[in-house]
Amino acid sequence: MFSSPSTVLEPKKAKADYPEARLIVLDDSFNTFQHVVNCLLKIIPGMNEKKAWDLTIKVDKLGSAEVWRGNLEQAELYHEQLVSKGLNMAPIEKT
């Protein structure tokens, strides 16, 4: 009887490794607190009013705050949208 060699295949990863990134808003002297809060609420998914205000205050006090972390492709979209609203953004940080 003829038998063929068996091949063992590595199981595929359940989740592919996609690059992750961080979005950081920088302090500036021209955007109002309310404008920053409104932008975060409109653009960042899952953002609520309390968190948006807390992050905006952190930006003011510390000079910057991470406002979102996730998939690089999404980060690029949100970064572009925040910049288009006039927010002062750090370059996207890959994690």
Biopython code that builds the backbone (N, CA, C, O; Angstrom):
import numpy as np
from Bio.PDB.StructureBuilder import StructureBuilder

atoms = [
    (1, "MET", "N", (0.842, -1.176, 0.000)),
    (1, "MET", "CA", (0.000, 0.000, 0.000)),
    (1, "MET", "C", (0.886, 1.238, 0.000)),
    (1, "MET", "O", (1.889, 1.283, 0.713)),
    (2, "PHE", "N", (0.532, 2.225, -0.780)),
    (2, "PHE", "CA", (1.304, 3.459, -0.915)),
    (2, "PHE", "C", (0.795, 4.486, 0.090)),
    (2, "PHE", "O", (-0.406, 4.739, 0.177)),
    (3, "SER", "N", (1.723, 5.076, 0.852)),
    (3, "SER", "CA", (1.295, 6.112, 1.801)),
    (3, "SER", "C", (2.041, 7.408, 1.481)),
    (3, "SER", "O", (3.237, 7.396, 1.194)),
    (4, "SER", "N", (1.339, 8.483, 1.534)),
    (4, "SER", "CA", (1.957, 9.767, 1.269)),
    (4, "SER", "C", (2.440, 10.355, 2.586)),
    (4, "SER", "O", (1.860, 10.104, 3.643)),
    (5, "PRO", "N", (3.512, 11.143, 2.508)),
    (5, "PRO", "CA", (3.995, 11.751, 3.750)),
    (5, "PRO", "C", (2.948, 12.730, 4.295)),
    (5, "PRO", "O", (2.282, 13.446, 3.548)),
    (6, "SER", "N", (2.838, 12.728, 5.579)),
    (6, "SER", "CA", (1.865, 13.649, 6.165)),
    (6, "SER", "C", (2.552, 14.975, 6.477)),
    (6, "SER", "O", (3.737, 15.023, 6.808)),
    (7, "THR", "N", (1.794, 16.018, 6.365)),
    (7, "THR", "CA", (2.309, 17.359, 6.620)),
    (7, "THR", "C", (1.555, 17.945, 7.799)),
    (7, "THR", "O", (0.325, 17.917, 7.852)),
    (8, "VAL", "N", (2.314, 18.470, 8.733)),
    (8, "VAL", "CA", (1.691, 19.126, 9.872)),
    (8, "VAL", "C", (1.744, 20.623, 9.619)),
    (8, "VAL", "O", (2.810, 21.200, 9.405)),
    (9, "LEU", "N", (0.595, 21.222, 9.649)),
    (9, "LEU", "CA", (0.514, 22.656, 9.425)),
    (9, "LEU", "C", (0.425, 23.383, 10.758)),
    (9, "LEU", "O", (-0.252, 22.944, 11.687)),
    (10, "GLU", "N", (1.122, 24.497, 10.823)),
    (10, "GLU", "CA", (1.038, 25.334, 12.019)),
    (10, "GLU", "C", (-0.366, 25.934, 12.088)),
    (10, "GLU", "O", (-0.886, 26.414, 11.081)),
    (11, "PRO", "N", (-0.967, 25.907, 13.250)),
    (11, "PRO", "CA", (-2.286, 26.558, 13.338)),
    (11, "PRO", "C", (-2.152, 28.054, 13.084)),
    (11, "PRO", "O", (-1.200, 28.697, 13.525)),
    (12, "LYS", "N", (-3.110, 28.577, 12.376)),
    (12, "LYS", "CA", (-3.080, 30.013, 12.077)),
    (12, "LYS", "C", (-3.354, 30.795, 13.353)),
    (12, "LYS", "O", (-4.084, 30.350, 14.239)),
    (13, "LYS", "N", (-2.757, 31.953, 13.415)),
    (13, "LYS", "CA", (-3.017, 32.817, 14.555)),
    (13, "LYS", "C", (-4.487, 33.221, 14.530)),
    (13, "LYS", "O", (-5.044, 33.528, 13.476)),
    (14, "ALA", "N", (-5.099, 33.215, 15.701)),
    (14, "ALA", "CA", (-6.497, 33.611, 15.784)),
    (14, "ALA", "C", (-6.643, 35.101, 15.468)),
    (14, "ALA", "O", (-7.628, 35.524, 14.863)),
    (15, "LYS", "N", (-5.671, 35.870, 15.878)),
    (15, "LYS", "CA", (-5.712, 37.311, 15.629)),
    (15, "LYS", "C", (-4.401, 37.711, 14.969)),
    (15, "LYS", "O", (-3.319, 37.482, 15.508)),
    (16, "ALA", "N", (-4.518, 38.306, 13.808)),
    (16, "ALA", "CA", (-3.308, 38.762, 13.119)),
    (16, "ALA", "C", (-2.696, 39.930, 13.890)),
    (16, "ALA", "O", (-3.406, 40.678, 14.563)),
    (17, "ASP", "N", (-1.401, 40.077, 13.790)),
    (17, "ASP", "CA", (-0.726, 41.179, 14.454)),
    (17, "ASP", "C", (-0.796, 42.426, 13.579)),
    (17, "ASP", "O", (-0.124, 42.521, 12.553)),
    (18, "TYR", "N", (-1.611, 43.364, 13.999)),
    (18, "TYR", "CA", (-1.731, 44.627, 13.294)),
    (18, "TYR", "C", (-1.000, 45.690, 14.103)),
    (18, "TYR", "O", (-1.022, 45.654, 15.333)),
    (19, "PRO", "N", (-0.359, 46.626, 13.431)),
    (19, "PRO", "CA", (0.315, 47.684, 14.181)),
    (19, "PRO", "C", (-0.692, 48.503, 14.983)),
    (19, "PRO", "O", (-1.794, 48.794, 14.519)),
    (20, "GLU", "N", (-0.291, 48.859, 16.178)),
    (20, "GLU", "CA", (-1.119, 49.694, 17.037)),
    (20, "GLU", "C", (-0.484, 51.072, 17.137)),
    (20, "GLU", "O", (0.707, 51.240, 16.876)),
    (21, "ALA", "N", (-1.289, 52.052, 17.516)),
    (21, "ALA", "CA", (-0.796, 53.424, 17.585)),
    (21, "ALA", "C", (-1.514, 54.184, 18.692)),
    (21, "ALA", "O", (-2.577, 53.784, 19.166)),
    (22, "ARG", "N", (-0.891, 55.300, 19.089)),
    (22, "ARG", "CA", (-1.446, 56.194, 20.102)),
    (22, "ARG", "C", (-1.690, 57.557, 19.481)),
    (22, "ARG", "O", (-0.902, 58.025, 18.661)),
    (23, "LEU", "N", (-2.793, 58.195, 19.879)),
    (23, "LEU", "CA", (-3.071, 59.561, 19.458)),
    (23, "LEU", "C", (-2.903, 60.477, 20.659)),
    (23, "LEU", "O", (-3.493, 60.252, 21.716)),
    (24, "ILE", "N", (-2.091, 61.511, 20.481)),
    (24, "ILE", "CA", (-1.795, 62.433, 21.567)),
    (24, "ILE", "C", (-2.127, 63.855, 21.137)),
    (24, "ILE", "O", (-1.624, 64.355, 20.131)),
    (25, "VAL", "N", (-2.991, 64.494, 21.928)),
    (25, "VAL", "CA", (-3.323, 65.901, 21.703)),
    (25, "VAL", "C", (-2.329, 66.742, 22.501)),
    (25, "VAL", "O", (-2.038, 66.451, 23.661)),
    (26, "LEU", "N", (-1.815, 67.791, 21.854)),
    (26, "LEU", "CA", (-0.868, 68.704, 22.490)),
    (26, "LEU", "C", (-1.561, 70.005, 22.862)),
    (26, "LEU", "O", (-2.513, 70.428, 22.206)),
    (27, "ASP", "N", (-1.073, 70.631, 23.918)),
    (27, "ASP", "CA", (-1.613, 71.909, 24.360)),
    (27, "ASP", "C", (-1.283, 72.995, 23.336)),
    (27, "ASP", "O", (-0.257, 72.935, 22.659)),
    (28, "ASP", "N", (-2.148, 73.964, 23.237)),
    (28, "ASP", "CA", (-1.894, 75.126, 22.386)),
    (28, "ASP", "C", (-2.548, 76.341, 23.044)),
    (28, "ASP", "O", (-3.216, 76.222, 24.072)),
    (29, "SER", "N", (-2.348, 77.490, 22.446)),
    (29, "SER", "CA", (-2.888, 78.720, 23.039)),
    (29, "SER", "C", (-4.076, 79.270, 22.259)),
    (29, "SER", "O", (-4.499, 80.403, 22.490)),
    (30, "PHE", "N", (-4.617, 78.473, 21.334)),
    (30, "PHE", "CA", (-5.690, 79.015, 20.497)),
    (30, "PHE", "C", (-6.992, 78.229, 20.533)),
    (30, "PHE", "O", (-8.040, 78.807, 20.243)),
    (31, "ASN", "N", (-6.985, 76.944, 20.873)),
    (31, "ASN", "CA", (-8.234, 76.182, 20.947)),
    (31, "ASN", "C", (-8.844, 76.321, 22.336)),
    (31, "ASN", "O", (-8.143, 76.262, 23.346)),
    (32, "THR", "N", (-10.158, 76.506, 22.371)),
    (32, "THR", "CA", (-10.846, 76.576, 23.655)),
    (32, "THR", "C", (-11.062, 75.163, 24.203)),
    (32, "THR", "O", (-11.041, 74.181, 23.460)),
    (33, "PHE", "N", (-11.267, 75.087, 25.504)),
    (33, "PHE", "CA", (-11.569, 73.791, 26.121)),
    (33, "PHE", "C", (-12.792, 73.172, 25.447)),
    (33, "PHE", "O", (-12.788, 71.989, 25.110)),
    (34, "GLN", "N", (-13.834, 73.974, 25.254)),
    (34, "GLN", "CA", (-15.068, 73.457, 24.673)),
    (34, "GLN", "C", (-14.839, 72.905, 23.267)),
    (34, "GLN", "O", (-15.417, 71.878, 22.909)),
    (35, "HIS", "N", (-14.008, 73.570, 22.467)),
    (35, "HIS", "CA", (-13.721, 73.083, 21.115)),
    (35, "HIS", "C", (-13.017, 71.726, 21.165)),
    (35, "HIS", "O", (-13.374, 70.815, 20.417)),
    (36, "VAL", "N", (-12.031, 71.588, 22.033)),
    (36, "VAL", "CA", (-11.310, 70.308, 22.153)),
    (36, "VAL", "C", (-12.273, 69.216, 22.593)),
    (36, "VAL", "O", (-12.277, 68.125, 22.023)),
    (37, "VAL", "N", (-13.081, 69.496, 23.594)),
    (37, "VAL", "CA", (-14.070, 68.521, 24.078)),
    (37, "VAL", "C", (-15.007, 68.111, 22.947)),
    (37, "VAL", "O", (-15.245, 66.922, 22.735)),
    (38, "ASN", "N", (-15.534, 69.086, 22.227)),
    (38, "ASN", "CA", (-16.453, 68.783, 21.121)),
    (38, "ASN", "C", (-15.792, 67.901, 20.064)),
    (38, "ASN", "O", (-16.416, 66.964, 19.565)),
    (39, "CYS", "N", (-14.543, 68.189, 19.719)),
    (39, "CYS", "CA", (-13.824, 67.386, 18.721)),
    (39, "CYS", "C", (-13.640, 65.953, 19.200)),
    (39, "CYS", "O", (-13.865, 65.009, 18.443)),
    (40, "LEU", "N", (-13.237, 65.789, 20.444)),
    (40, "LEU", "CA", (-13.048, 64.440, 20.991)),
    (40, "LEU", "C", (-14.364, 63.667, 20.978)),
    (40, "LEU", "O", (-14.391, 62.487, 20.628)),
    (41, "LEU", "N", (-15.449, 64.330, 21.358)),
    (41, "LEU", "CA", (-16.757, 63.663, 21.381)),
    (41, "LEU", "C", (-17.208, 63.243, 19.988)),
    (41, "LEU", "O", (-17.788, 62.170, 19.821)),
    (42, "LYS", "N", (-16.948, 64.074, 18.992)),
    (42, "LYS", "CA", (-17.397, 63.784, 17.627)),
    (42, "LYS", "C", (-16.536, 62.744, 16.922)),
    (42, "LYS", "O", (-17.038, 61.974, 16.104)),
    (43, "ILE", "N", (-15.240, 62.716, 17.234)),
    (43, "ILE", "CA", (-14.311, 61.921, 16.425)),
    (43, "ILE", "C", (-13.869, 60.616, 17.092)),
    (43, "ILE", "O", (-13.746, 59.594, 16.418)),
    (44, "ILE", "N", (-13.631, 60.636, 18.383)),
    (44, "ILE", "CA", (-13.096, 59.454, 19.061)),
    (44, "ILE", "C", (-14.244, 58.539, 19.493)),
    (44, "ILE", "O", (-15.106, 58.953, 20.268)),
    (45, "PRO", "N", (-14.260, 57.295, 18.997)),
    (45, "PRO", "CA", (-15.350, 56.381, 19.349)),
    (45, "PRO", "C", (-15.327, 56.050, 20.845)),
    (45, "PRO", "O", (-14.265, 55.894, 21.448)),
    (46, "GLY", "N", (-16.507, 55.950, 21.418)),
    (46, "GLY", "CA", (-16.627, 55.591, 22.818)),
    (46, "GLY", "C", (-16.326, 56.716, 23.793)),
    (46, "GLY", "O", (-16.339, 56.509, 25.006)),
    (47, "MET", "N", (-16.057, 57.893, 23.276)),
    (47, "MET", "CA", (-15.740, 59.033, 24.139)),
    (47, "MET", "C", (-17.032, 59.529, 24.783)),
    (47, "MET", "O", (-18.073, 59.616, 24.132)),
    (48, "ASN", "N", (-16.947, 59.849, 26.063)),
    (48, "ASN", "CA", (-18.091, 60.459, 26.730)),
    (48, "ASN", "C", (-17.679, 61.846, 27.216)),
    (48, "ASN", "O", (-16.498, 62.194, 27.198)),
    (49, "GLU", "N", (-18.652, 62.626, 27.646)),
    (49, "GLU", "CA", (-18.378, 64.019, 27.982)),
    (49, "GLU", "C", (-17.400, 64.157, 29.154)),
    (49, "GLU", "O", (-16.506, 65.003, 29.117)),
    (50, "LYS", "N", (-17.564, 63.336, 30.186)),
    (50, "LYS", "CA", (-16.659, 63.425, 31.340)),
    (50, "LYS", "C", (-15.222, 63.113, 30.938)),
    (50, "LYS", "O", (-14.292, 63.827, 31.310)),
    (51, "LYS", "N", (-15.055, 62.040, 30.177)),
    (51, "LYS", "CA", (-13.701, 61.652, 29.748)),
    (51, "LYS", "C", (-13.093, 62.740, 28.849)),
    (51, "LYS", "O", (-11.909, 63.054, 28.972)),
    (52, "ALA", "N", (-13.888, 63.303, 27.961)),
    (52, "ALA", "CA", (-13.400, 64.354, 27.064)),
    (52, "ALA", "C", (-12.927, 65.561, 27.870)),
    (52, "ALA", "O", (-11.876, 66.130, 27.575)),
    (53, "TRP", "N", (-13.695, 65.955, 28.884)),
    (53, "TRP", "CA", (-13.291, 67.084, 29.732)),
    (53, "TRP", "C", (-12.037, 66.747, 30.529)),
    (53, "TRP", "O", (-11.129, 67.571, 30.638)),
    (54, "ASP", "N", (-11.983, 65.531, 31.090)),
    (54, "ASP", "CA", (-10.799, 65.116, 31.858)),
    (54, "ASP", "C", (-9.540, 65.149, 30.994)),
    (54, "ASP", "O", (-8.490, 65.611, 31.438)),
    (55, "LEU", "N", (-9.649, 64.658, 29.757)),
    (55, "LEU", "CA", (-8.492, 64.658, 28.851)),
    (55, "LEU", "C", (-8.099, 66.079, 28.457)),
    (55, "LEU", "O", (-6.913, 66.399, 28.371)),
    (56, "THR", "N", (-9.085, 66.919, 28.219)),
    (56, "THR", "CA", (-8.805, 68.310, 27.838)),
    (56, "THR", "C", (-8.090, 69.045, 28.970)),
    (56, "THR", "O", (-7.153, 69.806, 28.723)),
    (57, "ILE", "N", (-8.522, 68.823, 30.192)),
    (57, "ILE", "CA", (-7.864, 69.433, 31.357)),
    (57, "ILE", "C", (-6.443, 68.897, 31.503)),
    (57, "ILE", "O", (-5.524, 69.642, 31.843)),
    (58, "LYS", "N", (-6.267, 67.602, 31.244)),
    (58, "LYS", "CA", (-4.928, 67.004, 31.307)),
    (58, "LYS", "C", (-4.007, 67.632, 30.263)),
    (58, "LYS", "O", (-2.846, 67.923, 30.552)),
    (59, "VAL", "N", (-4.517, 67.840, 29.062)),
    (59, "VAL", "CA", (-3.729, 68.496, 28.007)),
    (59, "VAL", "C", (-3.278, 69.875, 28.492)),
    (59, "VAL", "O", (-2.119, 70.254, 28.319)),
    (60, "ASP", "N", (-4.194, 70.612, 29.093)),
    (60, "ASP", "CA", (-3.881, 71.959, 29.563)),
    (60, "ASP", "C", (-2.837, 71.944, 30.683)),
    (60, "ASP", "O", (-1.908, 72.752, 30.684)),
    (61, "LYS", "N", (-2.996, 71.026, 31.628)),
    (61, "LYS", "CA", (-2.096, 70.996, 32.792)),
    (61, "LYS", "C", (-0.738, 70.378, 32.492)),
    (61, "LYS", "O", (0.289, 70.867, 32.963)),
    (62, "LEU", "N", (-0.732, 69.290, 31.700)),
    (62, "LEU", "CA", (0.509, 68.547, 31.466)),
    (62, "LEU", "C", (1.147, 68.820, 30.100)),
    (62, "LEU", "O", (2.297, 68.452, 29.863)),
    (63, "GLY", "N", (0.406, 69.459, 29.218)),
    (63, "GLY", "CA", (0.944, 69.755, 27.896)),
    (63, "GLY", "C", (0.563, 68.755, 26.824)),
    (63, "GLY", "O", (0.717, 69.028, 25.633)),
    (64, "SER", "N", (0.061, 67.583, 27.242)),
    (64, "SER", "CA", (-0.368, 66.577, 26.273)),
    (64, "SER", "C", (-1.177, 65.499, 26.981)),
    (64, "SER", "O", (-1.113, 65.356, 28.202)),
    (65, "ALA", "N", (-1.942, 64.740, 26.192)),
    (65, "ALA", "CA", (-2.684, 63.601, 26.723)),
    (65, "ALA", "C", (-2.975, 62.616, 25.601)),
    (65, "ALA", "O", (-3.290, 63.005, 24.476)),
    (66, "GLU", "N", (-2.863, 61.347, 25.928)),
    (66, "GLU", "CA", (-3.259, 60.303, 24.979)),
    (66, "GLU", "C", (-4.782, 60.243, 24.981)),
    (66, "GLU", "O", (-5.404, 60.055, 26.027)),
    (67, "VAL", "N", (-5.377, 60.406, 23.800)),
    (67, "VAL", "CA", (-6.834, 60.418, 23.712)),
    (67, "VAL", "C", (-7.403, 59.152, 23.079)),
    (67, "VAL", "O", (-8.607, 58.907, 23.144)),
    (68, "TRP", "N", (-6.532, 58.347, 22.465)),
    (68, "TRP", "CA", (-7.008, 57.106, 21.840)),
    (68, "TRP", "C", (-5.821, 56.200, 21.582)),
    (68, "TRP", "O", (-4.711, 56.672, 21.334)),
    (69, "ARG", "N", (-6.057, 54.887, 21.642)),
    (69, "ARG", "CA", (-5.043, 53.887, 21.320)),
    (69, "ARG", "C", (-5.739, 52.738, 20.603)),
    (69, "ARG", "O", (-6.790, 52.268, 21.037)),
    (70, "GLY", "N", (-5.139, 52.288, 19.497)),
    (70, "GLY", "CA", (-5.741, 51.178, 18.763)),
    (70, "GLY", "C", (-5.059, 50.963, 17.427)),
    (70, "GLY", "O", (-3.902, 51.334, 17.231)),
    (71, "ASN", "N", (-5.789, 50.365, 16.526)),
    (71, "ASN", "CA", (-5.296, 50.003, 15.197)),
    (71, "ASN", "C", (-4.719, 51.213, 14.461)),
    (71, "ASN", "O", (-5.322, 52.286, 14.451)),
    (72, "LEU", "N", (-3.558, 51.032, 13.853)),
    (72, "LEU", "CA", (-2.861, 52.117, 13.164)),
    (72, "LEU", "C", (-3.720, 52.765, 12.083)),
    (72, "LEU", "O", (-3.729, 53.989, 11.955)),
    (73, "GLU", "N", (-4.429, 51.973, 11.318)),
    (73, "GLU", "CA", (-5.247, 52.519, 10.232)),
    (73, "GLU", "C", (-6.331, 53.449, 10.796)),
    (73, "GLU", "O", (-6.564, 54.532, 10.259)),
    (74, "GLN", "N", (-6.985, 53.025, 11.867)),
    (74, "GLN", "CA", (-7.993, 53.877, 12.511)),
    (74, "GLN", "C", (-7.333, 55.118, 13.100)),
    (74, "GLN", "O", (-7.878, 56.219, 13.015)),
    (75, "ALA", "N", (-6.160, 54.937, 13.695)),
    (75, "ALA", "CA", (-5.438, 56.065, 14.293)),
    (75, "ALA", "C", (-5.154, 57.135, 13.238)),
    (75, "ALA", "O", (-5.290, 58.329, 13.506)),
    (76, "GLU", "N", (-4.764, 56.706, 12.051)),
    (76, "GLU", "CA", (-4.476, 57.665, 10.985)),
    (76, "GLU", "C", (-5.722, 58.468, 10.616)),
    (76, "GLU", "O", (-5.646, 59.674, 10.379)),
    (77, "LEU", "N", (-6.865, 57.791, 10.570)),
    (77, "LEU", "CA", (-8.127, 58.473, 10.248)),
    (77, "LEU", "C", (-8.484, 59.486, 11.329)),
    (77, "LEU", "O", (-8.771, 60.643, 11.023)),
    (78, "TYR", "N", (-8.468, 59.060, 12.596)),
    (78, "TYR", "CA", (-8.835, 59.966, 13.694)),
    (78, "TYR", "C", (-7.854, 61.129, 13.796)),
    (78, "TYR", "O", (-8.254, 62.261, 14.065)),
    (79, "HIS", "N", (-6.567, 60.849, 13.581)),
    (79, "HIS", "CA", (-5.538, 61.896, 13.626)),
    (79, "HIS", "C", (-5.836, 62.962, 12.572)),
    (79, "HIS", "O", (-5.822, 64.160, 12.854)),
    (80, "GLU", "N", (-6.102, 62.505, 11.370)),
    (80, "GLU", "CA", (-6.400, 63.426, 10.263)),
    (80, "GLU", "C", (-7.637, 64.273, 10.579)),
    (80, "GLU", "O", (-7.653, 65.474, 10.312)),
    (81, "GLN", "N", (-8.661, 63.651, 11.142)),
    (81, "GLN", "CA", (-9.888, 64.364, 11.469)),
    (81, "GLN", "C", (-9.655, 65.396, 12.575)),
    (81, "GLN", "O", (-10.175, 66.509, 12.500)),
    (82, "LEU", "N", (-8.884, 65.039, 13.594)),
    (82, "LEU", "CA", (-8.600, 65.976, 14.681)),
    (82, "LEU", "C", (-7.763, 67.156, 14.181)),
    (82, "LEU", "O", (-8.011, 68.301, 14.557)),
    (83, "VAL", "N", (-6.778, 66.874, 13.337)),
    (83, "VAL", "CA", (-5.957, 67.947, 12.748)),
    (83, "VAL", "C", (-6.841, 68.870, 11.908)),
    (83, "VAL", "O", (-6.690, 70.091, 11.952)),
    (84, "SER", "N", (-7.759, 68.284, 11.149)),
    (84, "SER", "CA", (-8.628, 69.107, 10.290)),
    (84, "SER", "C", (-9.542, 70.025, 11.102)),
    (84, "SER", "O", (-10.027, 71.031, 10.583)),
    (85, "LYS", "N", (-9.779, 69.687, 12.365)),
    (85, "LYS", "CA", (-10.592, 70.532, 13.261)),
    (85, "LYS", "C", (-9.729, 71.564, 13.987)),
    (85, "LYS", "O", (-10.241, 72.358, 14.776)),
    (86, "GLY", "N", (-8.417, 71.554, 13.721)),
    (86, "GLY", "CA", (-7.532, 72.554, 14.287)),
    (86, "GLY", "C", (-6.825, 72.148, 15.564)),
    (86, "GLY", "O", (-6.149, 72.973, 16.180)),
    (87, "LEU", "N", (-6.966, 70.881, 15.983)),
    (87, "LEU", "CA", (-6.268, 70.454, 17.194)),
    (87, "LEU", "C", (-4.783, 70.291, 16.923)),
    (87, "LEU", "O", (-4.373, 69.894, 15.832)),
    (88, "ASN", "N", (-3.993, 70.602, 17.928)),
    (88, "ASN", "CA", (-2.544, 70.469, 17.850)),
    (88, "ASN", "C", (-2.202, 69.036, 18.242)),
    (88, "ASN", "O", (-2.341, 68.663, 19.407)),
    (89, "MET", "N", (-1.758, 68.236, 17.283)),
    (89, "MET", "CA", (-1.539, 66.807, 17.499)),
    (89, "MET", "C", (-0.064, 66.447, 17.397)),
    (89, "MET", "O", (0.667, 66.982, 16.563)),
    (90, "ALA", "N", (0.358, 65.532, 18.261)),
    (90, "ALA", "CA", (1.688, 64.936, 18.125)),
    (90, "ALA", "C", (1.646, 63.988, 16.933)),
    (90, "ALA", "O", (0.571, 63.530, 16.548)),
    (91, "PRO", "N", (2.805, 63.687, 16.342)),
    (91, "PRO", "CA", (2.803, 62.655, 15.304)),
    (91, "PRO", "C", (2.261, 61.341, 15.883)),
    (91, "PRO", "O", (2.403, 61.081, 17.078)),
    (92, "ILE", "N", (1.651, 60.531, 15.046)),
    (92, "ILE", "CA", (1.123, 59.247, 15.498)),
    (92, "ILE", "C", (2.270, 58.415, 16.055)),
    (92, "ILE", "O", (3.310, 58.260, 15.415)),
    (93, "GLU", "N", (2.066, 57.881, 17.257)),
    (93, "GLU", "CA", (3.078, 57.027, 17.886)),
    (93, "GLU", "C", (2.702, 55.581, 17.719)),
    (93, "GLU", "O", (1.647, 55.154, 18.188)),
    (94, "LYS", "N", (3.553, 54.811, 17.051)),
    (94, "LYS", "CA", (3.296, 53.375, 16.920)),
    (94, "LYS", "C", (3.733, 52.694, 18.206)),
    (94, "LYS", "O", (4.770, 53.020, 18.784)),
    (95, "THR", "N", (2.905, 51.728, 18.645)),
    (95, "THR", "CA", (3.228, 51.016, 19.891)),
    (95, "THR", "C", (3.640, 49.588, 19.605)),
    (95, "THR", "O", (3.948, 48.837, 20.531)),
]
sb = StructureBuilder()
sb.init_structure("model")
sb.init_model(0)
sb.init_chain("A")
sb.init_seg("    ")
for serial, (resi, resn, name, xyz) in enumerate(atoms, 1):
    if name == "N":
        sb.init_residue(resn, " ", resi, " ")
    sb.init_atom(name, np.array(xyz, "f"), 0.0, 1.0, " ", f" {name:<3s}", serial, name[0])
structure = sb.get_structure()
